[in-house]
Amino acid sequence: MEKGEWDNRTSPVEFLLLGMESVPSLQTPLFLLLLMIYLVIVSGNILIVVLVVADQHLHTPMYFFLANLSSLETCYSSTILPRLLASFLAGDRTISAHDCMAQLYFFGSFAATECFLLTAMACNRYLAICQPLLYASLMTWKVSLRLAAASWLLGFLLTTIATFFLSHLRFCGPKAMDHFFCDFIPLLELTCSDTSVVKLLGFTLSLLDVVSPFLFTLASYVCIRAAILKIPSSVGRQKAFSTCSSHLTVVTVFYGTLTVVYLIARTAPLRQLNKVFSFFYTVLTPLLNPLIYSLRNREVREALRKLLHIQHFSLHN
């Protein structure tokens, strides 16, 4: 029998996602909370995409990347929340092995793409602040499109490699996964195959799709900070910082929670804490992004005001 076959002799037909079973009394409140969060995530991020497409003032590289990020966040949360909500309603926490691999693949792809996309956005801010005279010639629409396309392609390509190797492991032990979605480390805990190669591959890929983009983003903001401090007027410094504060907030929240999740050892006392931080970067980050960019960005607020004014005018005529 080949190693990658999903059958009863080598692997479970389905996995059991334990999720939030430790708090059964909170199942209904959790369902309502997650439903509300998911609706806000989808509507908020789609609204940002609509604003960027509809308002010509937002037809710039910065907002082009923001529209990509919002589209990504909608897909990102949709790989986890609909199934999680369905499990609350039906009381069925099982997931087939193939669906589990599919969820892992798409979630991993979107997460890796976000790392690259946040780096592209940091590069855009660096050029705008540190090279203002060359910005228009360097960050053209062609360059913006290539950076966005490369972010999506690299995210999906690197995750394809990891998922391919992971799907060829044998899962012949217990099928209960102490998590609320199929993730790389919880799946490795269930396999009875030798995981040394997969762990090495996972470490190598994490250097490429998490650590490297983070270091590049960090270096960009070190240069941005140095350039802002050289601005003589406090008003100028404040204006320059305000153009990248929203992105910096998103980067801090995303990488902060992501780092905690994968650095905390999944020992019994820390598994609940691990799930809490996983919840932060898989659910709350997509929720916070539209709020951060809409509340802290004057141009987005102005575009929203104009859109609401147009809708109001059309309803009364």
Helices and strands as residue ranges (DSSP letters): E 14-17, G 24-26, H 27-54, G 56-58, H 61-78, H 81-90, E 94-96, H 97-130, H 135-138, H 141-167, E 176-177, H 184-188, H 196-206, I 207-211, H 212-229, H 234-263, G 268-270, H 271-279, I 280-284, H 285-295, H 298-315
